[in-house]
Amino acid sequence: MQYRPRQTALHRLHPLTKLLWLVWTTVVVVFCDSIVLSLVCAVYAVVFLWWAGARPLCGRGLGLWLFLGLAVFTTHALFVHTGVPVIGPITDTGLHSGLLVVGRLMTVILMSAVFVITTEPFSMASALMQVGLPYRWGFALVAALRMAAVLRVEVHHVYRAQLVRGVAYDAAPLRRWWLLIRHLCLPLLVSSLRAACLLSQSMEGRGFGSHRRRTYMREIPTSRCDATALVLLVVFTIALLWYGVTRVRVGGAL
């Protein structure tokens, strides 16, 4: 899962606006005991993924997500025995708990995928630095993300080179894992240390860190879409708080 450049409204939103929506959605689905809300948020996340140009129903990670959700639901359905029995050891409380946890899990995963697909890492780091994050930390974030992409390519190259040398990666499972760790980790460690050394020398030569503040080659502006998204965020927050207070009052009156 990585950033996919597109010309959609989700891509044009300010990174901090999307980050606020992600945090808000995560907090809401975790602390609200509502299956309907969790499933509705998950459905909206799927719609946003389609809007952003991804195909969540055809992706390679769909099988893992579905398997994880099914495993969580089955665990709750079989091992939560409180409530009214429905089928054998399965109770209504177990089904409710399983659906609730699966809804929360899928919502967090899918909304995080929306954020990653529609947010450029450099823009995210620049936005954080422009609101007060120390630029050393922002540079560390950008460097780590770029290094991860480089290491992904180097893993492929090292793996192919080891196959040419005759490393038996098709051995038994335990021996295969040992061979992967032994023949991949050491070259990657050496490559990472070399890249870090070159990067530190380059930054030192350019005077990185000698000033308290820095300039930006590209500013991250806000737009009317950001204002609309923030207004909707405030409205939804007020509506949820009002619903919670009303529910508590009705429950206390009964």
N, C-alpha and C positions, 0 to 999 in steps of 0.2 A: 504494500500500500504506500503510494507516494503521490506527490503533488502532480496534478494534471492541468496544464494551462488551458483555459477556455475563456470565452467571452460571455460569461453569464453574470447575473446579478449577485449570485453567491460569491463568485470570484472577485467581484469589484467591491464587496463589503470590506470595511476596515478589519484587519486581523484581530484587534482587541474587541470589536463588536462580536465577531464570531466566537472568540474565547469566552466572553461573558455569557453568550447564549449556551455554549457547551457546559460551562460551570453551572449555570442556572438549571438547565435540563437535568444534569446529573444530580444536583441537590434535590430537585423536585421529585424525581422518580425514586430516589433512595429513601426520602423521608415521608413521602405520601403513600399510604397503604391502600392503593387503588390499582386493581388489575387493568381496568379500562384505560386509565391515564397512561400507564406504562406501555400498553399495547398500541394506543393511539400515537404516542411519541415515537415508538419503533416504526410504525407505518409512515409517519411523516419523515423520519430519517431515511427510509427507503426511497420515498418520493424525492427528497433532496439529493440523494445519490444519483438517481436517474437524471435529475435536472442538471447536476454538475458534470454529466457526461460519463459517469461510471455505470456499470451494469451489475448491481449487487446480486441478481438472481443467476448470473452467468459467470461470476468470478471464481477464481481458484480457491479463495478462502471461505466460500459459502459452505462447503462440506464440513470444514472444521467448526464453523460457527453453529451450524445445525446440530452436529454431533455433541458439541459442548452444551448447547441448550437442552437437547434431549436427555443427556446424562444428568444434568441438574434437575430437570423436571422429574425424571424417573426416581432419582434419589429422594426427593421430597415426597413424591407420591407413595413410595414404598416404606419409608422409615418415619414418617409423621403419622402417628396412630391416634391422635386426638381428633374428636369430632364424630360425625355420623358416618358409619360404614357405607360405602357405595358399591364397590365390587371387591369382595374378599378382604384383604388387609388395607385396601385403598379407601381413604376417608375423604370427606369433602374438604376438611381442613388441609389435608395433604395436597389435594389438587389445587386449592386456592393458593397455598404457599408456593407450590411449584410454578404455577402460572405467574405469580407475582415476581418471583426471583428471575425467571426466564425473561419476563418483560423488562425488568430493570437491566439485566445483563445485555440483552440485545439492543436496548436503547442506548446504553453507554457506548457499546462497541460501534454501532452504526453512526451515532452522532460524532464520535471521535473520528471515524472514517470520513465523514463529511468535512470535518475541520481539516484533516490532513490533506485531502484531495483538493480542496479549494483554497488553501493558504500556502503561499510561497514561504519557505523557511527564512529567506533573507528579509522579506517584508515583515514577517513576524518579529524577528530580532530587531529590526529597525524601529518598528512601532513600540516595542518594549523599551528600547533605549531612549526614544523620544519622550516617553512619559516618566523617565527617571531611573531606569535600570542602568547600572554602571556599564560603560561600553566594553570593558574588559570581559564581563560576563556574557554580554551579547556576542562579542567576537568568539568567545569559547563555544557558545551554542552553534554559531554558524560553522565554525571549524569542525566541530564534532559531527554535524550533519553531513558536511562535504566529505569528511574522512570516512564516514560510514559508506557513502556511495563508492568511494575509491576502493575501500577494502572489499566491497562486494565484488567488484570487477577482478581484483587481485586474487580473491579466493578461487574464482573460476579459472584464472590463468594457472595458479599453483596446482589446482586439482588436475587440470589437463597435462601439465608438465610432469606430475608424479605418475600419471597413467602411462605416459610415454616412457618413463624410466622403468616401468614394470612393477609398480606398487600394486599389490593384490587387494584392491578395494572391494572385490566381490567375495571376500572371505566370509567366515562365520560372523554373525552380528556383533558379538563382543569384540572379536579381533578387528573387525572393520572399524568400530568406534575408536579403538586404540590407535589404529593406523591413521584415521582421520585427525585425531588430536595430535599425534606425533609428527605427521608430515605436513600438516597445515598450519598449526599454531606457531611453530618456530619461525617459518618464513614470514608469516604475517606480523609476528612480534618484531622481527628485525626491520621489516618494511615500515611499520608504524613508528618505531623509534627514529628511523632515518627521516621520515617525513616530518615528525615533530621537531627534530633538530634543525632541519632546513627552514621550517616555518618560524621557529624562534629566532634564528639568525636573521631571517628576512624582516621580521617585525622589529628586532633590535636595530637593524640598519635604517629603518624608516622612522625611528623615534617613537614607536608605539608605547603609550603609557606615560609619555613625558608631559602631557597636558591633562587638565581635569575634565575638560569637555572636548567634544570632537564635532566636526562638520559632517554633513550627510550628502552623499551624491544624489540620493533620491529621497524626497520627502514622501511620507505616507499620508495623503490627505483624507479628510472625511467628506461625506456626501449626504444628499438627502435620504438616500437609502439607509445610511447608518442612523440618521436621526429617526427615521420611521421604525427601524428595527429596535432602537433603544426605547422609543415610546411604547411599542408593543410589549417589550420586556417589562416595563414599569406597569402597564395595564394588566398583564397576566399575573404579575406578582401581587398587585392589589386585589385582583379577583380571587386568587388562591387564598390570600390572607382573610378576605371577607368570608369566603366559603368555610375556611377552617374555624373562624370565630363563630359563625352562624351555626355550624354543626355542633360545636361545643356547647353553645347556649341551648340548642334544642335537646341535646343529650342530657344536659343538667336539668332542664325543665321536666323531661320525662322521668 
